[in-house]
Amino acid sequence: MATSTYLSTPVVTVNSIDLTDQCTGATVNINYDQLSATSFGDASYKYVAGLGSHSIQLDFYASFAASETWATLSTLVGTSTTITVQPVAGSESATNPKMTLTGSFLAALPVVNALGALGTISVTFNGGVYTTDVTPA
Amino acid sequence: MSFFIASEKLGKIGELYTPKAGINVGALLAGGFITERAEVSTTEEEKPAKTKSKKAHKE
């Protein structure tokens, strides 16, 4: 039975600011360098994890109002901060893990303006320490 | 110095804000999400002891 979930009510925070109501997409990439640990006698390659290379891509509407996306993101370009993404609002649990990237760097802030469409800002936070919290606060 | 919440996006306005590890406080200040205030001392400052000024000796 398919158990995929259509996420319509995730919670997204950037630098502690709740930007859920401006967010339309969140992609959490959990990656580790793949280091070969293959040695003589092995019949197949085997690998161990190297450095983590995580990132979170977020898609927002471009709101220039006070305390919204521009106010939050424009002051973070060129610096590091903490990002959290949780599938559903509420306590953390095994079925509602809070994914956190701490010390993640924002290198660019592309603002897309198009005729007849809402402005958007898609940002990618790179690096940082990834943790998953499943313990209720 | 203490930080206080200035935006509902962060919490209840006026409440004391204690940043967690990894939070960029400078960006929060620059974005107007928090304000910084010097802590006001609740203890009364001790007044300096009064000293009588000695009259200058007349020569």
N, CA and C atoms of all chains as a GROMACS GRO file, in nm:
protein
  588
    1MET      N    1   0.085  -0.120   0.000
    1MET     CA    2   0.000   0.000   0.000
    1MET      C    3   0.089   0.125   0.000
    2ALA      N    4   0.055   0.216  -0.084
    2ALA     CA    5   0.134   0.340  -0.092
    2ALA      C    6   0.117   0.420   0.037
    3THR      N    7   0.229   0.471   0.086
    3THR     CA    8   0.223   0.548   0.209
    3THR      C    9   0.275   0.690   0.191
    4SER      N   10   0.288   0.733   0.066
    4SER     CA   11   0.336   0.868   0.043
    4SER      C   12   0.232   0.970   0.090
    5THR      N   13   0.281   1.083   0.130
    5THR     CA   14   0.193   1.186   0.184
    5THR      C   15   0.205   1.314   0.104
    6TYR      N   16   0.094   1.370   0.070
    6TYR     CA   17   0.095   1.499   0.003
    6TYR      C   18   0.108   1.605   0.110
    7LEU      N   19   0.223   1.669   0.115
    7LEU     CA   20   0.248   1.765   0.221
    7LEU      C   21   0.187   1.900   0.188
    8SER      N   22   0.081   1.932   0.258
    8SER     CA   23   0.019   2.062   0.235
    8SER      C   24   0.032   2.150   0.357
    9THR      N   25   0.074   2.092   0.467
    9THR     CA   26   0.082   2.172   0.589
    9THR      C   27   0.216   2.156   0.661
   10PRO      N   28   0.324   2.160   0.587
   10PRO     CA   29   0.453   2.152   0.657
   10PRO      C   30   0.484   2.284   0.727
   11VAL      N   31   0.579   2.280   0.816
   11VAL     CA   32   0.622   2.400   0.887
   11VAL      C   33   0.768   2.427   0.848
   12VAL      N   34   0.794   2.549   0.803
   12VAL     CA   35   0.929   2.586   0.759
   12VAL      C   36   0.973   2.710   0.836
   13THR      N   37   1.088   2.699   0.901
   13THR     CA   38   1.144   2.817   0.967
   13THR      C   39   1.284   2.844   0.913
   14VAL      N   40   1.315   2.971   0.900
   14VAL     CA   41   1.448   3.015   0.857
   14VAL      C   42   1.498   3.114   0.962
   15ASN      N   43   1.606   3.078   1.027
   15ASN     CA   44   1.661   3.163   1.133
   15ASN      C   45   1.556   3.191   1.241
   16SER      N   46   1.479   3.087   1.274
   16SER     CA   47   1.372   3.092   1.375
   16SER      C   48   1.244   3.160   1.327
   17ILE      N   49   1.246   3.222   1.208
   17ILE     CA   50   1.128   3.292   1.157
   17ILE      C   51   1.038   3.192   1.084
   18ASP      N   52   0.912   3.190   1.121
   18ASP     CA   53   0.817   3.098   1.059
   18ASP      C   54   0.770   3.156   0.925
   19LEU      N   55   0.817   3.096   0.817
   19LEU     CA   56   0.782   3.143   0.682
   19LEU      C   57   0.689   3.045   0.612
   20THR      N   58   0.620   2.964   0.688
   20THR     CA   59   0.532   2.861   0.632
   20THR      C   60   0.431   2.920   0.534
   21ASP      N   61   0.374   3.034   0.570
   21ASP     CA   62   0.267   3.091   0.488
   21ASP      C   63   0.317   3.155   0.359
   22GLN      N   64   0.449   3.157   0.339
   22GLN     CA   65   0.505   3.209   0.213
   22GLN      C   66   0.574   3.100   0.133
   23CYS      N   67   0.579   2.980   0.188
   23CYS     CA   68   0.659   2.873   0.128
   23CYS      C   69   0.573   2.781   0.042
   24THR      N   70   0.626   2.745  -0.073
   24THR     CA   71   0.552   2.654  -0.162
   24THR      C   72   0.628   2.525  -0.190
   25GLY      N   73   0.752   2.520  -0.145
   25GLY     CA   74   0.828   2.397  -0.169
   25GLY      C   75   0.949   2.389  -0.079
   26ALA      N   76   0.978   2.270  -0.031
   26ALA     CA   77   1.095   2.250   0.055
   26ALA      C   78   1.159   2.116   0.019
   27THR      N   79   1.285   2.123  -0.020
   27THR     CA   80   1.357   2.000  -0.054
   27THR      C   81   1.476   1.985   0.039
   28VAL      N   82   1.473   1.881   0.117
   28VAL     CA   83   1.582   1.854   0.211
   28VAL      C   84   1.671   1.746   0.149
   29ASN      N   85   1.795   1.782   0.124
   29ASN     CA   86   1.891   1.687   0.066
   29ASN      C   87   1.991   1.642   0.172
   30ILE      N   88   1.985   1.516   0.205
   30ILE     CA   89   2.079   1.460   0.304
   30ILE      C   90   2.181   1.379   0.227
   31ASN      N   91   2.302   1.430   0.221
   31ASN     CA   92   2.407   1.365   0.140
   31ASN      C   93   2.534   1.345   0.220
   32TYR      N   94   2.602   1.238   0.188
   32TYR     CA   95   2.735   1.214   0.244
   32TYR      C   96   2.828   1.177   0.131
   33ASP      N   97   2.951   1.222   0.142
   33ASP     CA   98   3.051   1.178   0.046
   33ASP      C   99   3.064   1.027   0.056
   34GLN      N  100   3.079   0.965  -0.060
   34GLN     CA  101   3.088   0.820  -0.066
   34GLN      C  102   3.235   0.782  -0.082
   35LEU      N  103   3.293   0.729   0.024
   35LEU     CA  104   3.436   0.696   0.022
   35LEU      C  105   3.454   0.547   0.003
   36SER      N  106   3.538   0.512  -0.090
   36SER     CA  107   3.560   0.370  -0.116
   36SER      C  108   3.641   0.308  -0.003
   37ALA      N  109   3.593   0.196   0.047
   37ALA     CA  110   3.665   0.120   0.149
   37ALA      C  111   3.698  -0.019   0.095
   38THR      N  112   3.701  -0.028  -0.037
   38THR     CA  113   3.726  -0.156  -0.102
   38THR      C  114   3.873  -0.195  -0.085
   39SER      N  115   3.896  -0.320  -0.060
   39SER     CA  116   4.034  -0.366  -0.044
   39SER      C  117   4.054  -0.499  -0.118
   40PHE      N  118   4.179  -0.541  -0.125
   40PHE     CA  119   4.208  -0.669  -0.188
   40PHE      C  120   4.124  -0.778  -0.120
   41GLY      N  121   4.076  -0.865  -0.200
   41GLY     CA  122   3.993  -0.973  -0.146
   41GLY      C  123   3.845  -0.945  -0.162
   42ASP      N  124   3.812  -0.818  -0.184
   42ASP     CA  125   3.670  -0.785  -0.204
   42ASP      C  126   3.630  -0.817  -0.347
   43ALA      N  127   3.511  -0.868  -0.363
   43ALA     CA  128   3.462  -0.897  -0.497
   43ALA      C  129   3.377  -0.783  -0.550
   44SER      N  130   3.339  -0.694  -0.463
   44SER     CA  131   3.256  -0.580  -0.503
   44SER      C  132   3.303  -0.456  -0.430
   45TYR      N  133   3.270  -0.341  -0.484
   45TYR     CA  134   3.302  -0.217  -0.414
   45TYR      C  135   3.223  -0.209  -0.285
   46LYS      N  136   3.283  -0.152  -0.185
   46LYS     CA  137   3.209  -0.118  -0.063
   46LYS      C  138   3.249   0.023  -0.022
   47TYR      N  139   3.159   0.090   0.046
   47TYR     CA  140   3.178   0.232   0.074
   47TYR      C  141   3.149   0.264   0.220
   48VAL      N  142   3.208   0.373   0.266
   48VAL     CA  143   3.175   0.429   0.396
   48VAL      C  144   3.142   0.576   0.375
   49ALA      N  145   3.071   0.633   0.472
   49ALA     CA  146   3.032   0.773   0.461
   49ALA      C  147   3.148   0.866   0.493
   50GLY      N  148   3.162   0.969   0.414
   50GLY     CA  149   3.262   1.072   0.439
   50GLY      C  150   3.195   1.193   0.501
   51LEU      N  151   3.237   1.310   0.460
   51LEU     CA  152   3.179   1.432   0.513
   51LEU      C  153   3.034   1.448   0.467
   52GLY      N  154   2.953   1.502   0.556
   52GLY     CA  155   2.816   1.533   0.517
   52GLY      C  156   2.814   1.655   0.426
   53SER      N  157   2.728   1.653   0.328
   53SER     CA  158   2.716   1.765   0.235
   53SER      C  159   2.567   1.790   0.211
   54HIS      N  160   2.504   1.847   0.313
   54HIS     CA  161   2.358   1.860   0.312
   54HIS      C  162   2.314   1.996   0.258
   55SER      N  163   2.191   2.001   0.217
   55SER     CA  164   2.136   2.130   0.171
   55SER      C  165   1.983   2.127   0.183
   56ILE      N  166   1.926   2.245   0.188
   56ILE     CA  167   1.780   2.259   0.188
   56ILE      C  168   1.744   2.367   0.086
   57GLN      N  169   1.660   2.329  -0.008
   57GLN     CA  170   1.612   2.427  -0.106
   57GLN      C  171   1.470   2.466  -0.070
   58LEU      N  172   1.446   2.596  -0.066
   58LEU     CA  173   1.314   2.647  -0.028
   58LEU      C  174   1.262   2.742  -0.136
   59ASP      N  175   1.135   2.728  -0.166
   59ASP     CA  176   1.069   2.815  -0.264
   59ASP      C  177   0.968   2.902  -0.191
   60PHE      N  178   0.983   3.033  -0.210
   60PHE     CA  179   0.895   3.127  -0.141
   60PHE      C  180   0.828   3.222  -0.240
   61TYR      N  181   0.718   3.280  -0.196
   61TYR     CA  182   0.665   3.398  -0.265
   61TYR      C  183   0.749   3.516  -0.219
   62ALA      N  184   0.770   3.609  -0.308
   62ALA     CA  185   0.852   3.726  -0.275
   62ALA      C  186   0.764   3.832  -0.212
   63SER      N  187   0.763   3.836  -0.080
   63SER     CA  188   0.689   3.939  -0.009
   63SER      C  189   0.788   4.038   0.050
   64PHE      N  190   0.765   4.165   0.019
   64PHE     CA  191   0.854   4.270   0.069
   64PHE      C  192   0.796   4.341   0.191
   65ALA      N  193   0.686   4.286   0.242
   65ALA     CA  194   0.625   4.344   0.362
   65ALA      C  195   0.715   4.318   0.483
   66ALA      N  196   0.689   4.392   0.589
   66ALA     CA  197   0.769   4.376   0.711
   66ALA      C  198   0.758   4.234   0.763
   67SER      N  199   0.869   4.181   0.808
   67SER     CA  200   0.877   4.048   0.871
   67SER      C  201   0.846   3.933   0.776
   68GLU      N  202   0.850   3.957   0.647
   68GLU     CA  203   0.820   3.848   0.552
   68GLU      C  204   0.948   3.798   0.485
   69THR      N  205   0.934   3.742   0.366
   69THR     CA  206   1.047   3.672   0.305
   69THR      C  207   1.169   3.761   0.279
   70TRP      N  208   1.146   3.880   0.223
   70TRP     CA  209   1.260   3.965   0.193
   70TRP      C  210   1.332   4.008   0.320
   71ALA      N  211   1.255   4.049   0.420
   71ALA     CA  212   1.314   4.093   0.547
   71ALA      C  213   1.393   3.979   0.612
   72THR      N  214   1.344   3.857   0.594
   72THR     CA  215   1.411   3.743   0.657
   72THR      C  216   1.537   3.703   0.580
   73LEU      N  217   1.525   3.694   0.448
   73LEU     CA  218   1.633   3.636   0.368
   73LEU      C  219   1.743   3.736   0.330
   74SER      N  220   1.705   3.860   0.307
   74SER     CA  221   1.804   3.956   0.257
   74SER      C  222   1.917   3.980   0.356
   75THR      N  223   1.889   3.965   0.484
   75THR     CA  224   1.993   3.988   0.584
   75THR      C  225   2.077   3.863   0.609
   76LEU      N  226   2.039   3.754   0.544
   76LEU     CA  227   2.111   3.628   0.566
   76LEU      C  228   2.210   3.593   0.454
   77VAL      N  229   2.202   3.666   0.344
   77VAL     CA  230   2.291   3.634   0.231
   77VAL      C  231   2.437   3.651   0.273
   78GLY      N  232   2.515   3.550   0.248
   78GLY     CA  233   2.656   3.554   0.285
   78GLY      C  234   2.682   3.515   0.429
   79THR      N  235   2.579   3.465   0.495
   79THR     CA  236   2.598   3.422   0.635
   79THR      C  237   2.537   3.282   0.653
   80SER      N  238   2.551   3.230   0.774
   80SER     CA  239   2.498   3.097   0.806
   80SER      C  240   2.387   3.109   0.909
   81THR      N  241   2.296   3.013   0.904
   81THR     CA  242   2.187   3.013   1.001
   81THR      C  243   2.128   2.872   1.013
   82THR      N  244   2.016   2.863   1.083
   82THR     CA  245   1.950   2.735   1.106
   82THR      C  246   1.817   2.728   1.032
   83ILE      N  247   1.793   2.617   0.965
   83ILE     CA  248   1.669   2.595   0.890
   83ILE      C  249   1.599   2.473   0.948
   84THR      N  250   1.468   2.478   0.963
   84THR     CA  251   1.394   2.359   1.004
   84THR      C  252   1.278   2.335   0.908
   85VAL      N  253   1.252   2.209   0.885
   85VAL     CA  254   1.138   2.166   0.803
   85VAL      C  255   1.071   2.050   0.875
   86GLN      N  256   0.941   2.063   0.896
   86GLN     CA  257   0.865   1.957   0.963
   86GLN      C  258   0.741   1.927   0.880
   87PRO      N  259   0.710   1.800   0.860
   87PRO     CA  260   0.597   1.765   0.773
   87PRO      C  261   0.463   1.828   0.814
   88VAL      N  262   0.436   1.827   0.944
   88VAL     CA  263   0.308   1.879   0.993
   88VAL      C  264   0.335   1.959   1.120
   89ALA      N  265   0.257   2.063   1.144
   89ALA     CA  266   0.271   2.140   1.268
   89ALA      C  267   0.239   2.050   1.387
   90GLY      N  268   0.304   2.076   1.497
   90GLY     CA  269   0.279   1.998   1.618
   90GLY      C  270   0.406   1.936   1.672
   91SER      N  271   0.388   1.849   1.770
   91SER     CA  272   0.504   1.790   1.835
   91SER      C  273   0.583   1.700   1.741
   92GLU      N  274   0.712   1.697   1.765
   92GLU     CA  275   0.798   1.608   1.688
   92GLU      C  276   0.769   1.464   1.729
   93SER      N  277   0.774   1.375   1.634
   93SER     CA  278   0.755   1.232   1.661
   93SER      C  279   0.819   1.154   1.548
   94ALA      N  280   0.815   1.022   1.561
   94ALA     CA  281   0.874   0.936   1.458
   94ALA      C  282   0.802   0.955   1.324
   95THR      N  283   0.676   0.991   1.330
   95THR     CA  284   0.599   1.012   1.206
   95THR      C  285   0.590   1.159   1.168
   96ASN      N  286   0.649   1.244   1.252
   96ASN     CA  287   0.651   1.388   1.223
   96ASN      C  288   0.786   1.446   1.263
   97PRO      N  289   0.892   1.400   1.194
   97PRO     CA  290   1.027   1.443   1.235
   97PRO      C  291   1.057   1.587   1.196
   98LYS      N  292   1.126   1.655   1.285
   98LYS     CA  293   1.172   1.790   1.252
   98LYS      C  294   1.314   1.779   1.197
   99MET      N  295   1.330   1.816   1.072
   99MET     CA  296   1.461   1.810   1.008
   99MET      C  297   1.528   1.947   1.023
  100THR      N  298   1.646   1.947   1.079
  100THR     CA  299   1.715   2.073   1.109
  100THR      C  300   1.854   2.075   1.047
  101LEU      N  301   1.885   2.186   0.984
  101LEU     CA  302   2.019   2.207   0.929
  101LEU      C  303   2.076   2.329   1.002
  102THR      N  304   2.176   2.305   1.082
  102THR     CA  305   2.235   2.411   1.165
  102THR      C  306   2.366   2.459   1.104
  103GLY      N  307   2.382   2.591   1.096
  103GLY     CA  308   2.504   2.647   1.039
  103GLY      C  309   2.511   2.632   0.889
  104SER      N  310   2.396   2.649   0.825
  104SER     CA  311   2.390   2.633   0.680
  104SER      C  312   2.405   2.769   0.610
  105PHE      N  313   2.480   2.769   0.501
  105PHE     CA  314   2.522   2.894   0.436
  105PHE      C  315   2.429   2.931   0.320
  106LEU      N  316   2.390   3.058   0.317
  106LEU     CA  317   2.310   3.110   0.206
  106LEU      C  318   2.400   3.196   0.117
  107ALA      N  319   2.425   3.146  -0.004
  107ALA     CA  320   2.520   3.216  -0.093
  107ALA      C  321   2.452   3.314  -0.186
  108ALA      N  322   2.328   3.290  -0.222
  108ALA     CA  323   2.262   3.374  -0.322
  108ALA      C  324   2.115   3.394  -0.291
  109LEU      N  325   2.062   3.506  -0.338
  109LEU     CA  326   1.920   3.538  -0.316
  109LEU      C  327   1.857   3.583  -0.448
  110PRO      N  328   1.820   3.487  -0.532
  110PRO     CA  329   1.761   3.524  -0.661
  110PRO      C  330   1.612   3.556  -0.649
  111VAL      N  331   1.577   3.677  -0.686
  111VAL     CA  332   1.436   3.720  -0.682
  111VAL      C  333   1.382   3.720  -0.824
  112VAL      N  334   1.278   3.645  -0.847
  112VAL     CA  335   1.223   3.631  -0.981
  112VAL      C  336   1.096   3.714  -0.994
  113ASN      N  337   1.098   3.811  -1.084
  113ASN     CA  338   0.981   3.894  -1.110
  113ASN      C  339   0.936   3.870  -1.254
  114ALA      N  340   0.811   3.836  -1.272
  114ALA     CA  341   0.760   3.811  -1.406
  114ALA      C  342   0.624   3.880  -1.423
  115LEU      N  343   0.600   3.925  -1.545
  115LEU     CA  344   0.475   3.995  -1.573
  115LEU      C  345   0.355   3.904  -1.550
  116GLY      N  346   0.261   3.952  -1.473
  116GLY     CA  347   0.138   3.875  -1.452
  116GLY      C  348   0.152   3.758  -1.358
  117ALA      N  349   0.259   3.754  -1.284
  117ALA     CA  350   0.277   3.642  -1.191
  117ALA      C  351   0.331   3.692  -1.058
  118LEU      N  352   0.305   3.617  -0.955
  118LEU     CA  353   0.359   3.654  -0.824
  118LEU      C  354   0.510   3.636  -0.825
  119GLY      N  355   0.579   3.730  -0.765
  119GLY     CA  356   0.724   3.718  -0.755
  119GLY      C  357   0.761   3.600  -0.666
  120THR      N  358   0.874   3.540  -0.696
  120THR     CA  359   0.919   3.425  -0.618
  120THR      C  360   1.067   3.440  -0.581
  121ILE      N  361   1.103   3.372  -0.475
  121ILE     CA  362   1.243   3.365  -0.432
  121ILE      C  363   1.272   3.218  -0.401
  122SER      N  364   1.366   3.161  -0.472
  122SER     CA  365   1.408   3.023  -0.444
  122SER      C  366   1.550   3.026  -0.393
  123VAL      N  367   1.570   2.976  -0.274
  123VAL     CA  368   1.703   2.981  -0.213
  123VAL      C  369   1.749   2.840  -0.175
  124THR      N  370   1.880   2.825  -0.171
  124THR     CA  371   1.938   2.698  -0.129
  124THR      C  372   2.039   2.724  -0.018
  125PHE      N  373   2.016   2.663   0.095
  125PHE     CA  374   2.109   2.670   0.207
  125PHE      C  375   2.200   2.549   0.200
  126ASN      N  376   2.329   2.573   0.194
  126ASN     CA  377   2.425   2.464   0.176
  126ASN      C  378   2.510   2.442   0.301
  127GLY      N  379   2.541   2.315   0.323
  127GLY     CA  380   2.629   2.279   0.434
  127GLY      C  381   2.558   2.283   0.567
  128GLY      N  382   2.635   2.270   0.673
  128GLY     CA  383   2.577   2.268   0.806
  128GLY      C  384   2.560   2.127   0.858
  129VAL      N  385   2.522   2.121   0.985
  129VAL     CA  386   2.504   1.993   1.052
  129VAL      C  387   2.358   1.953   1.046
  130TYR      N  388   2.333   1.831   0.997
  130TYR     CA  389   2.194   1.784   0.984
  130TYR      C  390   2.156   1.700   1.105
  131THR      N  391   2.038   1.730   1.160
  131THR     CA  392   1.983   1.648   1.270
  131THR      C  393   1.835   1.626   1.246
  132THR      N  394   1.786   1.516   1.300
  132THR     CA  395   1.643   1.487   1.294
  132THR      C  396   1.592   1.472   1.437
  133ASP      N  397   1.492   1.552   1.471
  133ASP     CA  398   1.437   1.547   1.606
  133ASP      C  399   1.302   1.477   1.604
  134VAL      N  400   1.292   1.366   1.677
  134VAL     CA  401   1.166   1.293   1.683
  134VAL      C  402   1.112   1.288   1.826
  135THR      N  403   1.177   1.365   1.913
  135THR     CA  404   1.136   1.367   2.054
  135THR      C  405   1.046   1.488   2.078
  136PRO      N  406   0.925   1.464   2.130
  136PRO     CA  407   0.834   1.577   2.156
  136PRO      C  408   0.898   1.678   2.249
  137ALA      N  409   0.878   1.806   2.216
  137ALA     CA  410   0.940   1.913   2.299
  137ALA      C  411   0.874   1.919   2.435
  138MET      N  412   2.317   4.279   2.759
  138MET     CA  413   2.215   4.313   2.659
  138MET      C  414   2.110   4.200   2.652
  139SER      N  415   1.984   4.239   2.633
  139SER     CA  416   1.877   4.142   2.619
  139SER      C  417   1.806   4.166   2.486
  140PHE      N  418   1.748   4.061   2.433
  140PHE     CA  419   1.674   4.072   2.308
  140PHE      C  420   1.526   4.051   2.335
  141PHE      N  421   1.444   4.129   2.265
  141PHE     CA  422   1.300   4.117   2.281
  141PHE      C  423   1.234   4.097   2.145
  142ILE      N  424   1.132   4.013   2.142
  142ILE     CA  425   1.064   3.980   2.017
  142ILE      C  426   0.985   4.101   1.967
  143ALA      N  427   1.002   4.130   1.837
  143ALA     CA  428   0.934   4.245   1.778
  143ALA      C  429   0.846   4.205   1.660
  144SER      N  430   0.837   4.076   1.633
  144SER     CA  431   0.756   4.029   1.520
  144SER      C  432   0.682   3.900   1.559
  145GLU      N  433   0.557   3.892   1.519
  145GLU     CA  434   0.478   3.771   1.549
  145GLU      C  435   0.532   3.649   1.477
  146LYS      N  436   0.613   3.672   1.374
  146LYS     CA  437   0.672   3.559   1.301
  146LYS      C  438   0.770   3.481   1.387
  147LEU      N  439   0.813   3.546   1.493
  147LEU     CA  440   0.914   3.485   1.580
  147LEU      C  441   0.854   3.438   1.711
  148GLY      N  442   0.746   3.501   1.753
  148GLY     CA  443   0.684   3.466   1.881
  148GLY      C  444   0.597   3.579   1.929
  149LYS      N  445   0.574   3.581   2.059
  149LYS     CA  446   0.488   3.684   2.115
  149LYS      C  447   0.566   3.814   2.131
  150ILE      N  448   0.511   3.919   2.073
  150ILE     CA  449   0.580   4.048   2.074
  150ILE      C  450   0.600   4.097   2.217
  151GLY      N  451   0.720   4.140   2.244
  151GLY     CA  452   0.753   4.194   2.375
  151GLY      C  453   0.819   4.096   2.468
  152GLU      N  454   0.809   3.967   2.434
  152GLU     CA  455   0.870   3.866   2.521
  152GLU      C  456   1.021   3.863   2.502
  153LEU      N  457   1.087   3.821   2.605
  153LEU     CA  458   1.233   3.807   2.599
  153LEU      C  459   1.269   3.698   2.498
  154TYR      N  460   1.368   3.725   2.418
  154TYR     CA  461   1.410   3.627   2.317
  154TYR      C  462   1.550   3.577   2.350
  155THR      N  463   1.560   3.448   2.364
  155THR     CA  464   1.690   3.386   2.389
  155THR      C  465   1.727   3.304   2.265
  156PRO      N  466   1.823   3.350   2.187
  156PRO     CA  467   1.856   3.278   2.064
  156PRO      C  468   1.919   3.141   2.090
  157LYS      N  469   1.875   3.043   2.012
  157LYS     CA  470   1.935   2.910   2.021
  157LYS      C  471   2.065   2.909   1.943
  158ALA      N  472   2.142   2.806   1.966
  158ALA     CA  473   2.269   2.791   1.895
  158ALA      C  474   2.244   2.785   1.744
  159GLY      N  475   2.324   2.858   1.669
  159GLY     CA  476   2.312   2.854   1.524
  159GLY      C  477   2.223   2.961   1.466
  160ILE      N  478   2.155   3.036   1.552
  160ILE     CA  479   2.067   3.143   1.503
  160ILE      C  480   2.149   3.269   1.477
  161ASN      N  481   2.123   3.332   1.366
  161ASN     CA  482   2.195   3.452   1.326
  161ASN      C  483   2.125   3.575   1.387
  162VAL      N  484   2.173   3.615   1.502
  162VAL     CA  485   2.109   3.725   1.577
  162VAL      C  486   2.121   3.857   1.501
  163GLY      N  487   2.235   3.878   1.435
  163GLY     CA  488   2.253   4.001   1.358
  163GLY      C  489   2.149   4.018   1.251
  164ALA      N  490   2.114   3.908   1.183
  164ALA     CA  491   2.012   3.913   1.079
  164ALA      C  492   1.874   3.941   1.138
  165LEU      N  493   1.847   3.885   1.254
  165LEU     CA  494   1.718   3.912   1.320
  165LEU      C  495   1.707   4.059   1.359
  166LEU      N  496   1.816   4.115   1.406
  166LEU     CA  497   1.816   4.258   1.442
  166LEU      C  498   1.800   4.344   1.318
  167ALA      N  499   1.875   4.310   1.214
  167ALA     CA  500   1.870   4.389   1.090
  167ALA      C  501   1.732   4.380   1.024
  168GLY      N  502   1.666   4.267   1.037
  168GLY     CA  503   1.534   4.249   0.977
  168GLY      C  504   1.421   4.303   1.062
  169GLY      N  505   1.453   4.350   1.180
  169GLY     CA  506   1.351   4.408   1.268
  169GLY      C  507   1.268   4.304   1.341
  170PHE      N  508   1.319   4.183   1.353
  170PHE     CA  509   1.245   4.077   1.422
  170PHE      C  510   1.264   4.080   1.573
  171ILE      N  511   1.376   4.135   1.613
  171ILE     CA  512   1.403   4.150   1.757
  171ILE      C  513   1.462   4.289   1.780
  172THR      N  514   1.453   4.331   1.904
  172THR     CA  515   1.516   4.457   1.943
  172THR      C  516   1.614   4.428   2.056
  173GLU      N  517   1.709   4.512   2.066
  173GLU     CA  518   1.812   4.494   2.167
  173GLU      C  519   1.802   4.607   2.268
  174ARG      N  520   1.796   4.568   2.392
  174ARG     CA  521   1.790   4.671   2.497
  174ARG      C  522   1.891   4.640   2.605
  175ALA      N  523   1.944   4.745   2.661
  175ALA     CA  524   2.036   4.726   2.773
  175ALA      C  525   1.954   4.688   2.894
  176GLU      N  526   2.005   4.594   2.970
  176GLU     CA  527   1.932   4.550   3.090
  176GLU      C  528   1.930   4.662   3.192
  177VAL      N  529   1.809   4.687   3.246
  177VAL     CA  530   1.794   4.793   3.346
  177VAL      C  531   1.813   4.732   3.483
  178SER      N  532   1.901   4.792   3.558
  178SER     CA  533   1.927   4.742   3.693
  178SER      C  534   1.811   4.775   3.785
  179THR      N  535   1.768   4.678   3.865
  179THR     CA  536   1.657   4.700   3.958
  179THR      C  537   1.707   4.741   4.095
  180THR      N  538   1.835   4.730   4.116
  180THR     CA  539   1.890   4.769   4.247
  180THR      C  540   1.927   4.916   4.245
  181GLU      N  541   1.895   4.981   4.357
  181GLU     CA  542   1.923   5.124   4.365
  181GLU      C  543   2.073   5.146   4.383
  182GLU      N  544   2.120   5.240   4.309
  182GLU     CA  545   2.264   5.267   4.319
  182GLU      C  546   2.297   5.330   4.454
  183GLU      N  547   2.405   5.287   4.509
  183GLU     CA  548   2.446   5.341   4.638
  183GLU      C  549   2.495   5.485   4.622
  184LYS      N  550   2.438   5.569   4.707
  184LYS     CA  551   2.478   5.709   4.696
  184LYS      C  552   2.615   5.729   4.758
  185PRO      N  553   2.692   5.815   4.700
  185PRO     CA  554   2.825   5.838   4.759
  185PRO      C  555   2.813   5.911   4.893
  186ALA      N  556   2.900   5.876   4.980
  186ALA     CA  557   2.896   5.938   5.112
  186ALA      C  558   2.920   6.088   5.099
  187LYS      N  559   2.842   6.161   5.182
  187LYS     CA  560   2.859   6.306   5.176
  187LYS      C  561   2.987   6.345   5.248
  188THR      N  562   3.056   6.429   5.187
  188THR     CA  563   3.180   6.476   5.251
  188THR      C  564   3.174   6.627   5.261
  189LYS      N  565   3.209   6.671   5.378
  189LYS     CA  566   3.208   6.816   5.399
  189LYS      C  567   3.334   6.875   5.338
  190SER      N  568   3.310   6.978   5.265
  190SER     CA  569   3.427   7.041   5.204
  190SER      C  570   3.496   7.131   5.306
  191LYS      N  571   3.619   7.107   5.312
  191LYS     CA  572   3.696   7.188   5.408
  191LYS      C  573   3.714   7.329   5.353
  192LYS      N  574   3.694   7.421   5.443
  192LYS     CA  575   3.713   7.559   5.400
  192LYS      C  576   3.861   7.585   5.376
  193ALA      N  577   3.881   7.660   5.278
  193ALA     CA  578   4.020   7.689   5.245
  193ALA      C  579   4.082   7.776   5.354
  194HIS      N  580   4.198   7.737   5.392
  194HIS     CA  581   4.265   7.816   5.495
  194HIS      C  582   4.300   7.954   5.442
  195LYS      N  583   4.264   8.047   5.526
  195LYS     CA  584   4.300   8.183   5.486
  195LYS      C  585   4.443   8.209   5.526
  196GLU      N  586   4.510   8.260   5.438
  196GLU     CA  587   4.650   8.288   5.469
  196GLU      C  588   4.666   8.430   5.519
   0.00000   0.00000   0.00000
